[in-house]
Amino acid sequence: MDADPDDAQRGAIPRLGRDAVGHYGAMTTYDGPATAIASGIEYPVTASLAIASRGNGKTWHGTLTAEDERAAWEIFDDEDTQLRIGDRLPEDFRSASFDAHTAEVVIQGRGSAPFGY
């Protein structure tokens, strides 16, 4: 996303989106289609993810919105879950919370992020 020059003059924080990049050109957020894998079953989801620096390492986290409540529950309830974006290798995550009304699952990644550089 292009930053609005008027926002910078007003001191506004630019919005991050699908193509947000951090230092050295590394993608720090991802908003788009993904596949959650729970108990070997693939579920199409919409992911909204971010990478955060913590101490000497990086973590990733965000939300997954499933097609329906049942799919969101299956993702949330499984202890061996992975997330794949595009043709990248799937990466492990754990679910932190589940909202049946929105079919949204809040997640915390384990290891490398499935997006970025």
Secondary structure, DSSP 4 states (H G I P E B T S, - for coil): -PPPHHHHHHTPPPPP-TT-B-GGG-B-EEEEEEEEEETTEEEEEEEEEEEEEETTEEEEEEEEEESSHHHHHHHHH-SSEEEE-TTSPPEEEEEEEEETTTTEEEEEE-SS-SS--
